[in-house]
Amino acid sequence: MTSPEDYYIRRRLSHTQEVTALSLYISENLGLNTSLCQAIAAGHDIGHAPYGHLGESVISEIIGKKFHHNIASVLVAQHLENRGYGLNLSFETLEGMLYHSRTDSRKVEAFSNLLHEYSAVMFADKIAYTSSDINDSIRYGYLKQDKLPKFILRLGKTQDERDFTIVKALIEESKKYNKIQLSEGRVAEDFNLTRDIDKNDKKDKK
């Protein structure tokens, strides 16, 4: 049975909607192709396995090699959707879906020599799930609102506040360097600490 609080926990669709909204905001403020960002964001996670990243691990064990949901997203869009005929998406949309996830690194860095739209969606994805994971963890009691680490509270007291703080810093820094990035200043530091909260919860007194 689904408990009442489960209705407020993110599903793949609600996450995709949040990524799309952030992608549009970022792209509009940076003068990027908003339609391309919207298309990439809409399809970026269609290759996810059931149970998310835990499901990826199980599939990897079964097939004997690493399963990557971003690669599966492209395969689903090209060969499974529309009864096997594919979705007839543009090359840029498919490539953006492929590169929305940094399979080679935990670092959140823009892709060199690729369209800025790919990096915009990649950052939107990281920001969206980082903020929503905190929200969901509070609802389930894994985190306490009044005991959140200081590096999270500096970003904001609510998910909306945290999203706005991070996106604002991303846009300002990207405009400064004419490329998508968030690597300087307190916001970037706090965002990275929040993404690795399980490793950095002892740093909340700084």
Secondary structure, DSSP 8 states (H G I E B T S, - for coil): ---GGGGGS--HHHHHHHHHHHHHHHHHHHT--HHHHHHHHHHTTTT--TTHHHHHHHHHHHHTS---HHHHHHHIIIIITGGGT-----HHHHHHHHTTS-TT-SS----TTS-HHHHHHHHHHHHHHHHHHHHHHHHHTSS-GGG--HHHHTT-SSHHHHHHHHHHHHHHHHHHHTS----SHHHHHHHHHHHTHHHHGGGTT-
